[in-house]
Each structure stands twice: as structure tokens, then as C-alpha cells.
Amino acid sequence: MVAGLSLPRIVRVGRGAVEELGDVVAGLGLSRPLLVTDAFLVGTGAAERVTATLVRAGLSPRLFSGTVPDPTTDSLTAGLEALHGHRADSVIGFGGGSPMDSAKALALLGVQGGRMRDYKAPRVNHGPALPVIAVPTTAGSGSEATQVTVITDSGTDEKMLCLGPAFQPVAAVVDADLTLSMPPRLTADTGVDALTHAVEAYVSRKANAFSDGLALTAIATIGRHLRRVYADGSDAAAREAMMLAATQAGMAFSNSSVALVHGMSRPIGAHFHVAHGLSNAMLFPAVTAFSVAAAPGRYADCARALGAASATDAEGAAAAKLVDALHELCHDLAVPTPRAHGIDPAAWARLTPLMAEQALGSGSPANNPVVPTAEQIQELYARIYA
Ligand SMILES: [Fe+2]
């Protein structure tokens, strides 16, 4: 089998790396970046500090801080105006998954026009698009390393998965110091997102030897450090480990795929505005239990990497231990059920058929070890509601 791999051309990793952002952008021959971020990072002063590093490198940046969590097609309109108004030659995505995903969408729409719906999966987008430089401030989405963006259609509330090399950042600047101030809830949710990326990349039907290595390394690192950063956000060594693992997990799934957890998670986020990592966490143990029998060896590898099973455990037993370990992790990270999160049972039941249809439509469930029917997805949604 031939694996088509895509990675950022330049990656700067390490505490303090963001100070080199200006040099990275200038080194690419770019001079007019649109710095895409959100109001929170303007409020903390982080956006201003990043702007200063760009100006020091001789660049002419313009700030656009109008991105929203779970970016919508409507939210891109003002960004496109800023992009064209500035005659930007590049886009910097600075923030969590949402600003980075917004930057990728703007980079494509700014050149090709049209509507985001035109670019959604299963279409593979090859470009052209403006070069994207990604600077994550959470250790989770991995968007800095992926050829994926997720944009919600404002008209239908569908979280559209859009993919292809056109969305691959040309450079990623990965600085764990930017994550030190994340509160515990965000730390947990983004960390579980990264773990889900790694496990799904490894068990995916699209897994390959390249993505496998990155996925197992990320699983092992997250197993050792996620509880540590949740307990003590100022643990700089653990933050640094989580940051690298999130980027590696992003590289893993971008060169393999995500699977059923993500397929089912996006509709929960779109309809009930649950944070992406949290809706993954709500699903992760149950979806894993549903899937293990079809690929016990792969899940056993994940269990051993995570530290949940030993080398001497038989495949089936090790795979079962992964399910137990995920239940335990969600408990330790105070992951609520959808009911405990305050989602109305009637709305959940009413939207379940549509969510199942949207989950299947994204294509992600087709990469799962067990390819589910719409009915099985509906049963899983019912099971996790609790
Ligand atoms: Fe994710």
C-alpha cells in the first residue's frame, strides 16, 4: 500500500519558540500575514506580543480577532474582508483549534472563493490556497500539523469536515509556554482530544507504519502526563510533553484518519455546543467498547502504550483494559454524561437520527474497525446519554 503523507515544511518546537515566529514567516519570503485569533487572546495580551515579534522581523501584519469557538461559515465573512483589505500574502492561525481552523478556511477561500460547503469531505482539496502558519495555544487539536479544518455551516448547524493538502500549514510553531495558563477543564478536554486523535489514527483502516509510530508515541506521552497537567497546570515539563504529543497525534491522524468517536462527536458539538474534546470524551469509552472486538491487536497496542496493560496480557484482555482505562480517565477528568452536562433528553432523542446521519456523512465512521449502521450509531448515542 502507498501512503500519501503530508506534513508542515517547517516545525519549530520548544518553550519560547513563538519568539521565532517572525523569522519563520520572513524566512518563507512572506511579508503581509493576516494574524487570525480570538478576542480571548487579544484580552490576555498574547496577540499583541505575537504582533510585536512579527513587526520586529520587518513584517506588516494585520490582526483579525473575530474568530469564534467552533467556527461557522458566517464567522468567516469578516475574516475574508480583512484578508482582502490587507492584501494578505499569508495567514497565521494563533489560538486553539478554532482560530487555526478559521485561518485554514480563510487561506483557501481567499484564493478560490466559493462557499465552504463546496470544499467539504469527501472532496480532497489540493489548493491553491495562501500559505498558513499555525501557532497553537492549546495541546489538543493538532490542527497545526493537519490537512484538516472543521467549519460549521451556519445554515444547517452541520460541522463540516474539510480536508486536503490545501489546508496543511506550511509551518507550525509549537510553544508549550502558551499553554501554561489553560484552566483544568480546557486542559482535560484538549488533552482527551489529542488522545482520541492518536488512538483513532492507530486503529483506523487508513493507518500506516508512519502514522503508527507517531500515534503510539503520543499515546504513551499523554498516558504519563495528562493527569499531571490537569492536577497542576504550572507543571512546565508536563505541559511541554503534552504539547509535543498533541502535535504528533495531529500528524498521526492527518496521515491516517480519525474514526467513529470523531464522526459522532462533531454532531454533538454542532447541535449542543459541547466543547469538542469533551464530546469526544463522552463517547470515547463506549465507542471503544463497541469497536475493540474487530481489532483487538490494535487496541491492545494502544492499551500497552497508554500504560493500561502489560506486555504479558493477551490481546483480548489488553484491549478490554483499554476500555476500563478510558472509563477511569474520564472519571478522573470529571467528564460528565450528556445528561449531567445539562442537555435536554427530548432534544437529544429528537436529534439522534439526524446526528447519526451527519456522523455517517462525514465519512469518519467508515474508517472505524467496526463500520456501524445508522441504527448502531443511534444506539450508541442513546447509551452514552445516561
Ligand atoms: Fe479532534
Boltz pocket constraint, residues with backbone or C-beta under 6 A from the ligand:
constraints:
  - pocket:
      binder: B
      contacts: [[A, 140], [A, 141], [A, 193], [A, 197], [A, 262], [A, 276]]
      max_distance: 6.0
